[in-house]
Amino acid sequence: MTESWVNSAERIGVDLHLELSGPGGRRAALTRALREAVRSGRLAPGTRLPPYRSLAADLGVARNTVADAYAELVAEGWLTARQGSGTRVATGVAPLGRPGRPGRPGRPGKPEPRRTAVLTPMATPSGGRGPRHDLRQGSPDPSAFPRTAWSASYRRALQAAPSEAFGPGDPAGRWELREALAEYLARARGVRTEPGRIVVCSGFAHALRLLFGQGAGGVLRGPLGVEAYGLDFHRGLLATAGVRTVPLPLDEHGARVEELGRERAVLLTPAHQFPTGGPLHPERRAAVVDWARAQGAVVLEDDYDGEFRYDRRPVGALQGLDPERVIHIGSVSKSLSPALRLGWMILPEHLVGPVLAAKGEREGWASAPDQLALADFMRSGAYDRHVRRMRQRYRRRRDRLVAALAAQAPHVEVTGIAAGLHAVLRLPPGSERSVVKAAAWQGVALDGLAAFRHPETRMPPSDGLVVGYAAPAEHAYGAALDALCAALPPA
């Protein structure tokens, strides 16, 4: 056991006693000690922690030991780290309950049982109160952004960048990133391409705007086949561009592509249908490519979370079947962060020129330094390591969701869990609206399945919840699951 005082009051405001003990070495012991200091309230929300070097000197440990401990607690949501403001206790951590009750004078205090920290809803930056538990789909864990590795890539990229990188630039995107993407996507997703066929964009929505434009000026024209369940935001964007969308029914094998007719394109999520889950069946993958060849049409492949697979073999990109008939669209919104605003299109050769013309010579492009940093992040292996780490974390999150449902609501069927960052909970007919309302009363924000249904589909409605399990902080996830289960209808 090692007991140490962090006694630099000018650095953290108070003296802090840390007891480094238990299994796992110095880093694990320090992580536990800091976590307990936050949990017990000895380190209050907003408290600034000392720099790595200072705390390492106070404790007599290596600087990397402190850096790794801080990074783990940032990933769990106990701490926050921002350039220029240091590492602080997260403001959302608010433990309730007293650690113990003092005894009466002259009598020993009666010990209270050990308690788990309970978190209260905190005020949002706007001053209001948001939901205590955010289980909406679409967002990765923001606390897990690899700040240290990204910062290292950013520094290397800036130091190596040629001067012309800070000029107007190429509307296709930085060549360094397009080379890195071509190598990575070929290796990890089975994409067949070369840098000259890649156009960097700001994400999937930006790609749709570039492809369909406004009115008759777009690269592609409707009607566009779409899956009967998908993002209403994308349908609205297409409607604004004057594109009519034709819904394709879904079943356990994905979109019913045999119902495609004279549409000029089709938009699919073949690796993991959004939001219902499951890959497009191999026979239908081949069939939709044959349809595109016969009709002179194209397939838009939304590969929004193809890297996060858990219980099945990887499903390669549909684009690999025919690079001249499939447009592969991806981004780092799920794998890294939507805040980066970095995505890409892998285009058939005959569409590269028209897309670049639509993008324009002075279009608001993605940041060149961010592109260079992502190229370094991929080539250094940091991107692969981050994806593997997050795949393990999200699988554990998914397993906890399934276990909580099995224990507290075994009558609720959970589907779409073989991959991705969300699951679908099937509900009794007619109950979806009341359950979403009950969840809101429990402080849980989530989406009902009806929100994703195409208004013109002839498919029978199906009640359910779309539950995102990636975004909640690690220390708050258990409480979020309990609140979710409390809102579900009884058997």
DAZI-V26700 format. One record per backbone hydrogen bond with DSSP energy under -0.5 kcal/mol. NH is the residue of the N-H (numbers start at 1). CO is the residue of the C=O. Records with the same first field share a line. If there is no record, write none. Layout:
# DAZI-V26700
NH: CO  CO
This chain:
# DAZI-V26700
2: 20
4: 18
6: 16
7: 5
9: 7
11: 8
12: 8
13: 9
16: 6
18: 4  16
20: 2  18
21: 19
28: 24
29: 25
30: 26
31: 27
32: 28
33: 29
34: 30
35: 31
36: 32
37: 33
38: 34
39: 35
40: 36
41: 37  38
42: 37
43: 37
44: 42
46: 89
47: 44
49: 87
55: 51
56: 52
57: 53
58: 54
59: 55
60: 56
61: 56
66: 62
67: 63
68: 64
69: 65
70: 66
71: 67
72: 68
73: 69
74: 70
75: 71
76: 72
77: 73  74
78: 73
79: 73
80: 88
82: 86
85: 82
86: 82
88: 80
89: 47
90: 78
93: 90
94: 92
96: 118
101: 110
102: 100
107: 104
111: 109
120: 94
124: 128
127: 124
130: 122  128
133: 443
135: 133  445
139: 136
140: 333
142: 140
144: 141
145: 142
147: 145
150: 146
151: 147
152: 148
153: 149
154: 150
155: 151
156: 152
157: 153
158: 154
159: 155
160: 156
161: 157
165: 162
166: 163
167: 164
173: 170
178: 174
179: 175
180: 176
181: 177
182: 178
183: 179
184: 180
185: 181
186: 182
187: 183
188: 184
189: 185
190: 185  186
191: 185
193: 191
197: 194
198: 195
199: 345
200: 172
201: 343
207: 203
208: 204
209: 205
210: 206
211: 207
212: 208
213: 209
215: 241
217: 214
218: 215
219: 210  211
220: 211
223: 244
224: 244
225: 265
226: 246
227: 267
228: 248
230: 452
235: 231
236: 232
237: 233
238: 234
239: 235
240: 236
241: 237
242: 239
243: 238
244: 242
246: 224
247: 245
248: 226
251: 254
254: 251
256: 249
257: 255
259: 256
260: 257
264: 223
265: 223
266: 298
267: 225
268: 266  300
273: 278
275: 273
277: 273
280: 270
281: 253
284: 281
285: 281
286: 282
287: 283
288: 284
289: 285
290: 286
291: 287
292: 288
293: 289
294: 290
295: 291
296: 292
297: 292
298: 264
299: 325
300: 266
301: 299  327
302: 268  300
303: 301  329
304: 302
308: 305
309: 307
310: 418
311: 418
316: 314
317: 189
320: 317
321: 318
322: 318  319
325: 322
326: 322
327: 299
328: 326  346
329: 301  327
330: 344
332: 342
336: 332
337: 332
340: 337
341: 338
343: 201
344: 330
345: 199
346: 328
347: 197  345
351: 348
352: 348  349
353: 349
355: 351
356: 352
357: 353
358: 354
359: 355
360: 356
363: 360
365: 363
371: 367
372: 368
373: 369
374: 370
375: 371
376: 372
377: 373
378: 374
379: 375
380: 376
381: 378
382: 377
383: 377
385: 381
386: 382
387: 383
388: 384
389: 385
390: 386
391: 387
392: 388
393: 389
394: 390
395: 391
396: 392
397: 393
398: 394
399: 395
400: 396
401: 397
402: 398
403: 399
404: 400
405: 401
406: 402
407: 403
408: 404
409: 405
412: 409
413: 411  426
415: 424
420: 308
423: 467
424: 415
425: 465
426: 413  424
427: 463
431: 428
435: 431
436: 432
437: 433
438: 434
439: 435
440: 436
441: 437
442: 438
443: 440
444: 439
445: 133  443
446: 444
447: 466
449: 464
451: 448
452: 449
453: 450
454: 228
457: 454
465: 425
466: 447
467: 423  465
468: 135  466
469: 421
470: 421
475: 76
476: 473
477: 473  474
480: 476
481: 477
482: 478
483: 479
484: 480
485: 481
486: 482
487: 483  484
488: 484  485
